[in-house]
Amino acid sequence: LQVYRDLFFNSLEGLLAGNFPIIRRILDGGRWQALVRDFYREHRCATPIFPELPREFLQYLQLRGVRSADPPWLLELAHYEWVELALDL
């Protein structure tokens, strides 16, 4: 079961890293992975469509709010990166 859990997490992390590259670069590896793991664990996605997960991640960030360890502009940057992707598609 751990193998499948790791495969899914790595796929999800790779997808989100590709859609939020600046956030991925700004947050160190441990903080980024913790954020993705929290999203995976806490957020109930409204869509089963894999390409729509970046929008779900943005909604997760908005619902969770900015935490003390986060840069204060994290939500704005996430929104900018998501809009950039949406316009590109």
PDB file of N, CA, C and O in Angstrom:
ATOM      1  N   LEU A   1       0.826  -1.196   0.000  1.00  0.00           N
ATOM      2  CA  LEU A   1       0.000   0.000   0.000  1.00  0.00           C
ATOM      3  C   LEU A   1       0.870   1.259   0.000  1.00  0.00           C
ATOM      4  O   LEU A   1       0.526   2.258  -0.633  1.00  0.00           O
ATOM      5  N   GLN A   2       1.999   1.205   0.714  1.00  0.00           N
ATOM      6  CA  GLN A   2       2.891   2.363   0.775  1.00  0.00           C
ATOM      7  C   GLN A   2       3.429   2.727  -0.612  1.00  0.00           C
ATOM      8  O   GLN A   2       3.604   3.905  -0.924  1.00  0.00           O
ATOM      9  N   VAL A   3       3.688   1.722  -1.435  1.00  0.00           N
ATOM     10  CA  VAL A   3       4.186   1.978  -2.791  1.00  0.00           C
ATOM     11  C   VAL A   3       3.166   2.785  -3.578  1.00  0.00           C
ATOM     12  O   VAL A   3       3.528   3.761  -4.237  1.00  0.00           O
ATOM     13  N   TYR A   4       1.899   2.395  -3.520  1.00  0.00           N
ATOM     14  CA  TYR A   4       0.857   3.115  -4.254  1.00  0.00           C
ATOM     15  C   TYR A   4       0.629   4.507  -3.676  1.00  0.00           C
ATOM     16  O   TYR A   4       0.374   5.457  -4.416  1.00  0.00           O
ATOM     17  N   ARG A   5       0.718   4.625  -2.377  1.00  0.00           N
ATOM     18  CA  ARG A   5       0.574   5.937  -1.742  1.00  0.00           C
ATOM     19  C   ARG A   5       1.686   6.872  -2.207  1.00  0.00           C
ATOM     20  O   ARG A   5       1.436   8.034  -2.528  1.00  0.00           O
ATOM     21  N   ASP A   6       2.916   6.357  -2.242  1.00  0.00           N
ATOM     22  CA  ASP A   6       4.050   7.164  -2.709  1.00  0.00           C
ATOM     23  C   ASP A   6       3.914   7.528  -4.174  1.00  0.00           C
ATOM     24  O   ASP A   6       4.218   8.657  -4.561  1.00  0.00           O
ATOM     25  N   LEU A   7       3.460   6.589  -4.999  1.00  0.00           N
ATOM     26  CA  LEU A   7       3.270   6.880  -6.425  1.00  0.00           C
ATOM     27  C   LEU A   7       2.232   7.979  -6.629  1.00  0.00           C
ATOM     28  O   LEU A   7       2.436   8.895  -7.425  1.00  0.00           O
ATOM     29  N   PHE A   8       1.126   7.883  -5.908  1.00  0.00           N
ATOM     30  CA  PHE A   8       0.100   8.903  -6.052  1.00  0.00           C
ATOM     31  C   PHE A   8       0.599  10.253  -5.565  1.00  0.00           C
ATOM     32  O   PHE A   8       0.406  11.268  -6.234  1.00  0.00           O
ATOM     33  N   PHE A   9       1.242  10.268  -4.397  1.00  0.00           N
ATOM     34  CA  PHE A   9       1.745  11.530  -3.870  1.00  0.00           C
ATOM     35  C   PHE A   9       2.758  12.151  -4.820  1.00  0.00           C
ATOM     36  O   PHE A   9       2.702  13.354  -5.073  1.00  0.00           O
ATOM     37  N   ASN A  10       3.679  11.358  -5.348  1.00  0.00           N
ATOM     38  CA  ASN A  10       4.689  11.893  -6.263  1.00  0.00           C
ATOM     39  C   ASN A  10       4.060  12.432  -7.539  1.00  0.00           C
ATOM     40  O   ASN A  10       4.517  13.440  -8.077  1.00  0.00           O
ATOM     41  N   SER A  11       3.007  11.764  -8.032  1.00  0.00           N
ATOM     42  CA  SER A  11       2.298  12.279  -9.214  1.00  0.00           C
ATOM     43  C   SER A  11       1.616  13.610  -8.904  1.00  0.00           C
ATOM     44  O   SER A  11       1.691  14.558  -9.686  1.00  0.00           O
ATOM     45  N   LEU A  12       0.959  13.664  -7.763  1.00  0.00           N
ATOM     46  CA  LEU A  12       0.281  14.898  -7.347  1.00  0.00           C
ATOM     47  C   LEU A  12       1.286  16.020  -7.123  1.00  0.00           C
ATOM     48  O   LEU A  12       1.071  17.146  -7.569  1.00  0.00           O
ATOM     49  N   GLU A  13       2.373  15.721  -6.440  1.00  0.00           N
ATOM     50  CA  GLU A  13       3.401  16.731  -6.173  1.00  0.00           C
ATOM     51  C   GLU A  13       4.018  17.235  -7.468  1.00  0.00           C
ATOM     52  O   GLU A  13       4.269  18.431  -7.611  1.00  0.00           O
ATOM     53  N   GLY A  14       4.263  16.339  -8.404  1.00  0.00           N
ATOM     54  CA  GLY A  14       4.820  16.745  -9.690  1.00  0.00           C
ATOM     55  C   GLY A  14       3.866  17.623 -10.486  1.00  0.00           C
ATOM     56  O   GLY A  14       4.286  18.603 -11.103  1.00  0.00           O
ATOM     57  N   LEU A  15       2.593  17.277 -10.473  1.00  0.00           N
ATOM     58  CA  LEU A  15       1.591  18.086 -11.172  1.00  0.00           C
ATOM     59  C   LEU A  15       1.514  19.483 -10.562  1.00  0.00           C
ATOM     60  O   LEU A  15       1.520  20.477 -11.288  1.00  0.00           O
ATOM     61  N   LEU A  16       1.442  19.564  -9.248  1.00  0.00           N
ATOM     62  CA  LEU A  16       1.343  20.868  -8.590  1.00  0.00           C
ATOM     63  C   LEU A  16       2.627  21.672  -8.740  1.00  0.00           C
ATOM     64  O   LEU A  16       2.574  22.890  -8.908  1.00  0.00           O
ATOM     65  N   ALA A  17       3.774  21.013  -8.682  1.00  0.00           N
ATOM     66  CA  ALA A  17       5.058  21.713  -8.868  1.00  0.00           C
ATOM     67  C   ALA A  17       5.143  22.306 -10.264  1.00  0.00           C
ATOM     68  O   ALA A  17       5.690  23.394 -10.444  1.00  0.00           O
ATOM     69  N   GLY A  18       4.607  21.603 -11.249  1.00  0.00           N
ATOM     70  CA  GLY A  18       4.604  22.115 -12.618  1.00  0.00           C
ATOM     71  C   GLY A  18       3.667  23.287 -12.818  1.00  0.00           C
ATOM     72  O   GLY A  18       3.898  24.137 -13.679  1.00  0.00           O
ATOM     73  N   ASN A  19       2.597  23.334 -12.015  1.00  0.00           N
ATOM     74  CA  ASN A  19       1.619  24.411 -12.137  1.00  0.00           C
ATOM     75  C   ASN A  19       1.894  25.592 -11.222  1.00  0.00           C
ATOM     76  O   ASN A  19       1.412  26.699 -11.463  1.00  0.00           O
ATOM     77  N   PHE A  20       2.661  25.357 -10.184  1.00  0.00           N
ATOM     78  CA  PHE A  20       3.022  26.409  -9.237  1.00  0.00           C
ATOM     79  C   PHE A  20       4.543  26.416  -9.056  1.00  0.00           C
ATOM     80  O   PHE A  20       5.034  26.223  -7.943  1.00  0.00           O
ATOM     81  N   PRO A  21       5.290  26.636 -10.142  1.00  0.00           N
ATOM     82  CA  PRO A  21       6.753  26.503 -10.069  1.00  0.00           C
ATOM     83  C   PRO A  21       7.427  27.547  -9.178  1.00  0.00           C
ATOM     84  O   PRO A  21       8.443  27.254  -8.547  1.00  0.00           O
ATOM     85  N   ILE A  22       6.884  28.740  -9.120  1.00  0.00           N
ATOM     86  CA  ILE A  22       7.519  29.781  -8.308  1.00  0.00           C
ATOM     87  C   ILE A  22       7.323  29.465  -6.827  1.00  0.00           C
ATOM     88  O   ILE A  22       8.253  29.594  -6.031  1.00  0.00           O
ATOM     89  N   ILE A  23       6.120  29.053  -6.466  1.00  0.00           N
ATOM     90  CA  ILE A  23       5.868  28.676  -5.073  1.00  0.00           C
ATOM     91  C   ILE A  23       6.748  27.492  -4.702  1.00  0.00           C
ATOM     92  O   ILE A  23       7.309  27.456  -3.607  1.00  0.00           O
ATOM     93  N   ARG A  24       6.873  26.540  -5.588  1.00  0.00           N
ATOM     94  CA  ARG A  24       7.715  25.366  -5.341  1.00  0.00           C
ATOM     95  C   ARG A  24       9.170  25.771  -5.103  1.00  0.00           C
ATOM     96  O   ARG A  24       9.848  25.222  -4.234  1.00  0.00           O
ATOM     97  N   ARG A  25       9.631  26.737  -5.888  1.00  0.00           N
ATOM     98  CA  ARG A  25      11.013  27.203  -5.749  1.00  0.00           C
ATOM     99  C   ARG A  25      11.215  28.003  -4.466  1.00  0.00           C
ATOM    100  O   ARG A  25      12.257  27.896  -3.820  1.00  0.00           O
ATOM    101  N   ILE A  26      10.218  28.805  -4.101  1.00  0.00           N
ATOM    102  CA  ILE A  26      10.343  29.676  -2.933  1.00  0.00           C
ATOM    103  C   ILE A  26      10.305  28.877  -1.629  1.00  0.00           C
ATOM    104  O   ILE A  26      11.104  29.106  -0.722  1.00  0.00           O
ATOM    105  N   LEU A  27       9.367  27.941  -1.555  1.00  0.00           N
ATOM    106  CA  LEU A  27       9.286  27.120  -0.341  1.00  0.00           C
ATOM    107  C   LEU A  27      10.367  26.057  -0.425  1.00  0.00           C
ATOM    108  O   LEU A  27      10.553  25.433  -1.470  1.00  0.00           O
ATOM    109  N   ASP A  28      11.071  25.854   0.660  1.00  0.00           N
ATOM    110  CA  ASP A  28      12.092  24.814   0.624  1.00  0.00           C
ATOM    111  C   ASP A  28      11.408  23.456   0.472  1.00  0.00           C
ATOM    112  O   ASP A  28      10.198  23.340   0.661  1.00  0.00           O
ATOM    113  N   GLY A  29      12.170  22.457   0.140  1.00  0.00           N
ATOM    114  CA  GLY A  29      11.620  21.140  -0.157  1.00  0.00           C
ATOM    115  C   GLY A  29      10.694  20.591   0.910  1.00  0.00           C
ATOM    116  O   GLY A  29       9.633  20.053   0.596  1.00  0.00           O
ATOM    117  N   GLY A  30      11.086  20.722   2.165  1.00  0.00           N
ATOM    118  CA  GLY A  30      10.263  20.204   3.256  1.00  0.00           C
ATOM    119  C   GLY A  30       8.952  20.943   3.424  1.00  0.00           C
ATOM    120  O   GLY A  30       7.917  20.321   3.662  1.00  0.00           O
ATOM    121  N   ARG A  31       8.979  22.257   3.304  1.00  0.00           N
ATOM    122  CA  ARG A  31       7.745  23.054   3.449  1.00  0.00           C
ATOM    123  C   ARG A  31       6.796  22.795   2.291  1.00  0.00           C
ATOM    124  O   ARG A  31       5.585  22.691   2.485  1.00  0.00           O
ATOM    125  N   TRP A  32       7.353  22.690   1.071  1.00  0.00           N
ATOM    126  CA  TRP A  32       6.525  22.418  -0.098  1.00  0.00           C
ATOM    127  C   TRP A  32       5.863  21.042   0.039  1.00  0.00           C
ATOM    128  O   TRP A  32       4.658  20.908  -0.170  1.00  0.00           O
ATOM    129  N   GLN A  33       6.643  20.039   0.384  1.00  0.00           N
ATOM    130  CA  GLN A  33       6.080  18.696   0.512  1.00  0.00           C
ATOM    131  C   GLN A  33       5.053  18.622   1.632  1.00  0.00           C
ATOM    132  O   GLN A  33       4.051  17.919   1.498  1.00  0.00           O
ATOM    133  N   ALA A  34       5.276  19.322   2.720  1.00  0.00           N
ATOM    134  CA  ALA A  34       4.301  19.349   3.814  1.00  0.00           C
ATOM    135  C   ALA A  34       2.997  19.997   3.355  1.00  0.00           C
ATOM    136  O   ALA A  34       1.913  19.536   3.713  1.00  0.00           O
ATOM    137  N   LEU A  35       3.099  21.057   2.568  1.00  0.00           N
ATOM    138  CA  LEU A  35       1.917  21.732   2.043  1.00  0.00           C
ATOM    139  C   LEU A  35       1.132  20.800   1.121  1.00  0.00           C
ATOM    140  O   LEU A  35      -0.092  20.719   1.218  1.00  0.00           O
ATOM    141  N   VAL A  36       1.826  20.101   0.233  1.00  0.00           N
ATOM    142  CA  VAL A  36       1.156  19.168  -0.682  1.00  0.00           C
ATOM    143  C   VAL A  36       0.542  18.010   0.096  1.00  0.00           C
ATOM    144  O   VAL A  36      -0.572  17.585  -0.210  1.00  0.00           O
ATOM    145  N   ARG A  37       1.249  17.498   1.090  1.00  0.00           N
ATOM    146  CA  ARG A  37       0.702  16.400   1.906  1.00  0.00           C
ATOM    147  C   ARG A  37      -0.543  16.850   2.668  1.00  0.00           C
ATOM    148  O   ARG A  37      -1.504  16.091   2.794  1.00  0.00           O
ATOM    149  N   ASP A  38      -0.526  18.074   3.171  1.00  0.00           N
ATOM    150  CA  ASP A  38      -1.694  18.601   3.872  1.00  0.00           C
ATOM    151  C   ASP A  38      -2.866  18.741   2.906  1.00  0.00           C
ATOM    152  O   ASP A  38      -4.001  18.417   3.257  1.00  0.00           O
ATOM    153  N   PHE A  39      -2.602  19.219   1.700  1.00  0.00           N
ATOM    154  CA  PHE A  39      -3.647  19.303   0.671  1.00  0.00           C
ATOM    155  C   PHE A  39      -4.211  17.923   0.388  1.00  0.00           C
ATOM    156  O   PHE A  39      -5.428  17.750   0.334  1.00  0.00           O
ATOM    157  N   TYR A  40      -3.353  16.953   0.209  1.00  0.00           N
ATOM    158  CA  TYR A  40      -3.754  15.578  -0.087  1.00  0.00           C
ATOM    159  C   TYR A  40      -4.602  15.008   1.055  1.00  0.00           C
ATOM    160  O   TYR A  40      -5.584  14.306   0.811  1.00  0.00           O
ATOM    161  N   ARG A  41      -4.229  15.304   2.271  1.00  0.00           N
ATOM    162  CA  ARG A  41      -4.898  14.740   3.435  1.00  0.00           C
ATOM    163  C   ARG A  41      -6.189  15.491   3.791  1.00  0.00           C
ATOM    164  O   ARG A  41      -7.186  14.858   4.139  1.00  0.00           O
ATOM    165  N   GLU A  42      -6.188  16.817   3.710  1.00  0.00           N
ATOM    166  CA  GLU A  42      -7.278  17.615   4.262  1.00  0.00           C
ATOM    167  C   GLU A  42      -8.335  18.072   3.263  1.00  0.00           C
ATOM    168  O   GLU A  42      -9.498  18.231   3.635  1.00  0.00           O
ATOM    169  N   HIS A  43      -7.963  18.284   2.018  1.00  0.00           N
ATOM    170  CA  HIS A  43      -8.900  18.885   1.058  1.00  0.00           C
ATOM    171  C   HIS A  43      -9.735  17.816   0.370  1.00  0.00           C
ATOM    172  O   HIS A  43      -9.199  16.815  -0.105  1.00  0.00           O
ATOM    173  N   ARG A  44     -11.015  18.021   0.318  1.00  0.00           N
ATOM    174  CA  ARG A  44     -11.922  17.119  -0.392  1.00  0.00           C
ATOM    175  C   ARG A  44     -12.206  17.717  -1.754  1.00  0.00           C
ATOM    176  O   ARG A  44     -12.985  18.661  -1.879  1.00  0.00           O
ATOM    177  N   CYS A  45     -11.575  17.165  -2.765  1.00  0.00           N
ATOM    178  CA  CYS A  45     -11.718  17.694  -4.123  1.00  0.00           C
ATOM    179  C   CYS A  45     -13.140  17.492  -4.635  1.00  0.00           C
ATOM    180  O   CYS A  45     -13.788  16.486  -4.347  1.00  0.00           O
ATOM    181  N   ALA A  46     -13.603  18.466  -5.396  1.00  0.00           N
ATOM    182  CA  ALA A  46     -14.942  18.406  -5.973  1.00  0.00           C
ATOM    183  C   ALA A  46     -14.921  17.824  -7.373  1.00  0.00           C
ATOM    184  O   ALA A  46     -15.976  17.652  -7.983  1.00  0.00           O
ATOM    185  N   THR A  47     -13.751  17.518  -7.890  1.00  0.00           N
ATOM    186  CA  THR A  47     -13.642  16.992  -9.245  1.00  0.00           C
ATOM    187  C   THR A  47     -12.675  15.815  -9.278  1.00  0.00           C
ATOM    188  O   THR A  47     -11.661  15.821  -8.581  1.00  0.00           O
ATOM    189  N   PRO A  48     -12.985  14.810 -10.082  1.00  0.00           N
ATOM    190  CA  PRO A  48     -12.045  13.703 -10.259  1.00  0.00           C
ATOM    191  C   PRO A  48     -11.086  13.931 -11.428  1.00  0.00           C
ATOM    192  O   PRO A  48     -10.262  13.067 -11.728  1.00  0.00           O
ATOM    193  N   ILE A  49     -11.185  15.067 -12.078  1.00  0.00           N
ATOM    194  CA  ILE A  49     -10.396  15.350 -13.274  1.00  0.00           C
ATOM    195  C   ILE A  49      -9.021  15.876 -12.858  1.00  0.00           C
ATOM    196  O   ILE A  49      -8.904  16.940 -12.250  1.00  0.00           O
ATOM    197  N   PHE A  50      -7.989  15.108 -13.198  1.00  0.00           N
ATOM    198  CA  PHE A  50      -6.629  15.407 -12.754  1.00  0.00           C
ATOM    199  C   PHE A  50      -6.144  16.802 -13.158  1.00  0.00           C
ATOM    200  O   PHE A  50      -5.531  17.477 -12.331  1.00  0.00           O
ATOM    201  N   PRO A  51      -6.391  17.270 -14.399  1.00  0.00           N
ATOM    202  CA  PRO A  51      -5.917  18.616 -14.773  1.00  0.00           C
ATOM    203  C   PRO A  51      -6.583  19.755 -14.011  1.00  0.00           C
ATOM    204  O   PRO A  51      -6.104  20.887 -14.068  1.00  0.00           O
ATOM    205  N   GLU A  52      -7.669  19.486 -13.304  1.00  0.00           N
ATOM    206  CA  GLU A  52      -8.325  20.535 -12.527  1.00  0.00           C
ATOM    207  C   GLU A  52      -7.818  20.612 -11.091  1.00  0.00           C
ATOM    208  O   GLU A  52      -8.294  21.433 -10.307  1.00  0.00           O
ATOM    209  N   LEU A  53      -6.856  19.764 -10.745  1.00  0.00           N
ATOM    210  CA  LEU A  53      -6.307  19.781  -9.384  1.00  0.00           C
ATOM    211  C   LEU A  53      -5.621  21.098  -9.020  1.00  0.00           C
ATOM    212  O   LEU A  53      -5.676  21.486  -7.853  1.00  0.00           O
ATOM    213  N   PRO A  54      -4.974  21.812  -9.958  1.00  0.00           N
ATOM    214  CA  PRO A  54      -4.408  23.115  -9.575  1.00  0.00           C
ATOM    215  C   PRO A  54      -5.468  24.086  -9.049  1.00  0.00           C
ATOM    216  O   PRO A  54      -5.203  24.845  -8.117  1.00  0.00           O
ATOM    217  N   ARG A  55      -6.663  24.066  -9.640  1.00  0.00           N
ATOM    218  CA  ARG A  55      -7.740  24.930  -9.142  1.00  0.00           C
ATOM    219  C   ARG A  55      -8.172  24.482  -7.744  1.00  0.00           C
ATOM    220  O   ARG A  55      -8.459  25.309  -6.878  1.00  0.00           O
ATOM    221  N   GLU A  56      -8.214  23.177  -7.537  1.00  0.00           N
ATOM    222  CA  GLU A  56      -8.544  22.649  -6.211  1.00  0.00           C
ATOM    223  C   GLU A  56      -7.477  23.057  -5.184  1.00  0.00           C
ATOM    224  O   GLU A  56      -7.798  23.376  -4.039  1.00  0.00           O
ATOM    225  N   PHE A  57      -6.208  23.041  -5.605  1.00  0.00           N
ATOM    226  CA  PHE A  57      -5.126  23.448  -4.711  1.00  0.00           C
ATOM    227  C   PHE A  57      -5.269  24.919  -4.328  1.00  0.00           C
ATOM    228  O   PHE A  57      -5.058  25.293  -3.174  1.00  0.00           O
ATOM    229  N   LEU A  58      -5.627  25.742  -5.298  1.00  0.00           N
ATOM    230  CA  LEU A  58      -5.858  27.163  -5.019  1.00  0.00           C
ATOM    231  C   LEU A  58      -7.014  27.328  -4.038  1.00  0.00           C
ATOM    232  O   LEU A  58      -6.917  28.129  -3.109  1.00  0.00           O
ATOM    233  N   GLN A  59      -8.101  26.590  -4.224  1.00  0.00           N
ATOM    234  CA  GLN A  59      -9.226  26.658  -3.295  1.00  0.00           C
ATOM    235  C   GLN A  59      -8.812  26.200  -1.897  1.00  0.00           C
ATOM    236  O   GLN A  59      -9.226  26.782  -0.895  1.00  0.00           O
ATOM    237  N   TYR A  60      -7.995  25.154  -1.844  1.00  0.00           N
ATOM    238  CA  TYR A  60      -7.486  24.681  -0.557  1.00  0.00           C
ATOM    239  C   TYR A  60      -6.698  25.785   0.153  1.00  0.00           C
ATOM    240  O   TYR A  60      -6.887  26.019   1.346  1.00  0.00           O
ATOM    241  N   LEU A  61      -5.828  26.451  -0.578  1.00  0.00           N
ATOM    242  CA  LEU A  61      -5.030  27.524   0.028  1.00  0.00           C
ATOM    243  C   LEU A  61      -5.923  28.653   0.530  1.00  0.00           C
ATOM    244  O   LEU A  61      -5.671  29.225   1.591  1.00  0.00           O
ATOM    245  N   GLN A  62      -6.962  28.971  -0.230  1.00  0.00           N
ATOM    246  CA  GLN A  62      -7.867  30.037   0.189  1.00  0.00           C
ATOM    247  C   GLN A  62      -8.640  29.645   1.443  1.00  0.00           C
ATOM    248  O   GLN A  62      -8.830  30.475   2.332  1.00  0.00           O
ATOM    249  N   LEU A  63      -9.087  28.396   1.529  1.00  0.00           N
ATOM    250  CA  LEU A  63      -9.842  27.936   2.689  1.00  0.00           C
ATOM    251  C   LEU A  63      -8.966  27.809   3.936  1.00  0.00           C
ATOM    252  O   LEU A  63      -9.415  28.089   5.047  1.00  0.00           O
ATOM    253  N   ARG A  64      -7.731  27.392   3.746  1.00  0.00           N
ATOM    254  CA  ARG A  64      -6.831  27.198   4.894  1.00  0.00           C
ATOM    255  C   ARG A  64      -6.300  28.522   5.406  1.00  0.00           C
ATOM    256  O   ARG A  64      -5.956  28.641   6.582  1.00  0.00           O
ATOM    257  N   GLY A  65      -6.229  29.517   4.537  1.00  0.00           N
ATOM    258  CA  GLY A  65      -5.727  30.825   4.928  1.00  0.00           C
ATOM    259  C   GLY A  65      -4.213  30.843   5.051  1.00  0.00           C
ATOM    260  O   GLY A  65      -3.555  29.807   4.953  1.00  0.00           O
ATOM    261  N   VAL A  66      -3.682  32.007   5.262  1.00  0.00           N
ATOM    262  CA  VAL A  66      -2.235  32.176   5.390  1.00  0.00           C
ATOM    263  C   VAL A  66      -1.846  31.828   6.820  1.00  0.00           C
ATOM    264  O   VAL A  66      -2.441  32.322   7.777  1.00  0.00           O
ATOM    265  N   ARG A  67      -0.862  30.991   6.947  1.00  0.00           N
ATOM    266  CA  ARG A  67      -0.366  30.598   8.270  1.00  0.00           C
ATOM    267  C   ARG A  67       0.934  31.317   8.553  1.00  0.00           C
ATOM    268  O   ARG A  67       1.544  31.888   7.649  1.00  0.00           O
ATOM    269  N   SER A  68       1.350  31.290   9.774  1.00  0.00           N
ATOM    270  CA  SER A  68       2.518  32.074  10.186  1.00  0.00           C
ATOM    271  C   SER A  68       3.794  31.671   9.449  1.00  0.00           C
ATOM    272  O   SER A  68       4.661  32.518   9.230  1.00  0.00           O
ATOM    273  N   ALA A  69       3.931  30.414   9.065  1.00  0.00           N
ATOM    274  CA  ALA A  69       5.134  29.973   8.361  1.00  0.00           C
ATOM    275  C   ALA A  69       5.089  30.314   6.869  1.00  0.00           C
ATOM    276  O   ALA A  69       6.098  30.196   6.175  1.00  0.00           O
ATOM    277  N   ASP A  70       3.925  30.733   6.379  1.00  0.00           N
ATOM    278  CA  ASP A  70       3.759  31.051   4.956  1.00  0.00           C
ATOM    279  C   ASP A  70       4.223  32.465   4.657  1.00  0.00           C
ATOM    280  O   ASP A  70       4.128  33.349   5.508  1.00  0.00           O
ATOM    281  N   PRO A  71       4.728  32.681   3.438  1.00  0.00           N
ATOM    282  CA  PRO A  71       4.937  34.074   3.013  1.00  0.00           C
ATOM    283  C   PRO A  71       3.570  34.775   2.976  1.00  0.00           C
ATOM    284  O   PRO A  71       2.582  34.149   2.592  1.00  0.00           O
ATOM    285  N   PRO A  72       3.488  36.035   3.356  1.00  0.00           N
ATOM    286  CA  PRO A  72       2.183  36.711   3.423  1.00  0.00           C
ATOM    287  C   PRO A  72       1.493  36.847   2.063  1.00  0.00           C
ATOM    288  O   PRO A  72       0.287  37.083   2.007  1.00  0.00           O
ATOM    289  N   TRP A  73       2.229  36.703   0.988  1.00  0.00           N
ATOM    290  CA  TRP A  73       1.685  36.856  -0.358  1.00  0.00           C
ATOM    291  C   TRP A  73       1.459  35.517  -1.046  1.00  0.00           C
ATOM    292  O   TRP A  73       1.296  35.473  -2.265  1.00  0.00           O
ATOM    293  N   LEU A  74       1.445  34.436  -0.295  1.00  0.00           N
ATOM    294  CA  LEU A  74       1.305  33.098  -0.888  1.00  0.00           C
ATOM    295  C   LEU A  74       0.022  32.953  -1.697  1.00  0.00           C
ATOM    296  O   LEU A  74       0.055  32.422  -2.807  1.00  0.00           O
ATOM    297  N   LEU A  75      -1.105  33.414  -1.166  1.00  0.00           N
ATOM    298  CA  LEU A  75      -2.378  33.285  -1.889  1.00  0.00           C
ATOM    299  C   LEU A  75      -2.374  34.074  -3.195  1.00  0.00           C
ATOM    300  O   LEU A  75      -2.859  33.588  -4.217  1.00  0.00           O
ATOM    301  N   GLU A  76      -1.840  35.263  -3.165  1.00  0.00           N
ATOM    302  CA  GLU A  76      -1.811  36.077  -4.374  1.00  0.00           C
ATOM    303  C   GLU A  76      -0.917  35.446  -5.441  1.00  0.00           C
ATOM    304  O   GLU A  76      -1.263  35.436  -6.622  1.00  0.00           O
ATOM    305  N   LEU A  77       0.221  34.926  -5.021  1.00  0.00           N
ATOM    306  CA  LEU A  77       1.118  34.272  -5.978  1.00  0.00           C
ATOM    307  C   LEU A  77       0.476  33.008  -6.542  1.00  0.00           C
ATOM    308  O   LEU A  77       0.586  32.743  -7.739  1.00  0.00           O
ATOM    309  N   ALA A  78      -0.188  32.230  -5.697  1.00  0.00           N
ATOM    310  CA  ALA A  78      -0.862  31.022  -6.173  1.00  0.00           C
ATOM    311  C   ALA A  78      -1.949  31.381  -7.176  1.00  0.00           C
ATOM    312  O   ALA A  78      -2.101  30.709  -8.196  1.00  0.00           O
ATOM    313  N   HIS A  79      -2.697  32.427  -6.893  1.00  0.00           N
ATOM    314  CA  HIS A  79      -3.740  32.855  -7.825  1.00  0.00           C
ATOM    315  C   HIS A  79      -3.136  33.299  -9.152  1.00  0.00           C
ATOM    316  O   HIS A  79      -3.650  32.957 -10.217  1.00  0.00           O
ATOM    317  N   TYR A  80      -2.061  34.051  -9.089  1.00  0.00           N
ATOM    318  CA  TYR A  80      -1.391  34.506 -10.308  1.00  0.00           C
ATOM    319  C   TYR A  80      -0.915  33.313 -11.143  1.00  0.00           C
ATOM    320  O   TYR A  80      -1.131  33.273 -12.354  1.00  0.00           O
ATOM    321  N   GLU A  81      -0.270  32.347 -10.491  1.00  0.00           N
ATOM    322  CA  GLU A  81       0.228  31.190 -11.237  1.00  0.00           C
ATOM    323  C   GLU A  81      -0.915  30.363 -11.816  1.00  0.00           C
ATOM    324  O   GLU A  81      -0.800  29.835 -12.922  1.00  0.00           O
ATOM    325  N   TRP A  82      -2.015  30.247 -11.079  1.00  0.00           N
ATOM    326  CA  TRP A  82      -3.162  29.500 -11.582  1.00  0.00           C
ATOM    327  C   TRP A  82      -3.804  30.213 -12.779  1.00  0.00           C
ATOM    328  O   TRP A  82      -4.155  29.568 -13.767  1.00  0.00           O
ATOM    329  N   VAL A  83      -3.956  31.530 -12.693  1.00  0.00           N
ATOM    330  CA  VAL A  83      -4.535  32.291 -13.799  1.00  0.00           C
ATOM    331  C   VAL A  83      -3.649  32.184 -15.035  1.00  0.00           C
ATOM    332  O   VAL A  83      -4.147  32.040 -16.151  1.00  0.00           O
ATOM    333  N   GLU A  84      -2.354  32.254 -14.838  1.00  0.00           N
ATOM    334  CA  GLU A  84      -1.415  32.128 -15.948  1.00  0.00           C
ATOM    335  C   GLU A  84      -1.616  30.776 -16.646  1.00  0.00           C
ATOM    336  O   GLU A  84      -1.631  30.712 -17.875  1.00  0.00           O
ATOM    337  N   LEU A  85      -1.767  29.722 -15.888  1.00  0.00           N
ATOM    338  CA  LEU A  85      -1.998  28.396 -16.452  1.00  0.00           C
ATOM    339  C   LEU A  85      -3.359  28.330 -17.155  1.00  0.00           C
ATOM    340  O   LEU A  85      -3.460  27.818 -18.270  1.00  0.00           O
ATOM    341  N   ALA A  86      -4.399  28.847 -16.503  1.00  0.00           N
ATOM    342  CA  ALA A  86      -5.739  28.820 -17.084  1.00  0.00           C
ATOM    343  C   ALA A  86      -5.784  29.556 -18.411  1.00  0.00           C
ATOM    344  O   ALA A  86      -6.410  29.081 -19.359  1.00  0.00           O
ATOM    345  N   LEU A  87      -5.137  30.699 -18.494  1.00  0.00           N
ATOM    346  CA  LEU A  87      -5.107  31.457 -19.745  1.00  0.00           C
ATOM    347  C   LEU A  87      -4.315  30.727 -20.819  1.00  0.00           C
ATOM    348  O   LEU A  87      -4.655  30.791 -22.001  1.00  0.00           O
ATOM    349  N   ASP A  88      -3.276  30.045 -20.416  1.00  0.00           N
ATOM    350  CA  ASP A  88      -2.459  29.282 -21.366  1.00  0.00           C
ATOM    351  C   ASP A  88      -3.249  28.126 -21.966  1.00  0.00           C
ATOM    352  O   ASP A  88      -3.094  27.803 -23.144  1.00  0.00           O
ATOM    353  N   LEU A  89      -4.104  27.501 -21.143  1.00  0.00           N
ATOM    354  CA  LEU A  89      -4.906  26.376 -21.641  1.00  0.00           C
ATOM    355  C   LEU A  89      -6.057  26.878 -22.493  1.00  0.00           C
ATOM    356  O   LEU A  89      -6.844  26.079 -23.002  1.00  0.00           O
TER     357      LEU A  89
END
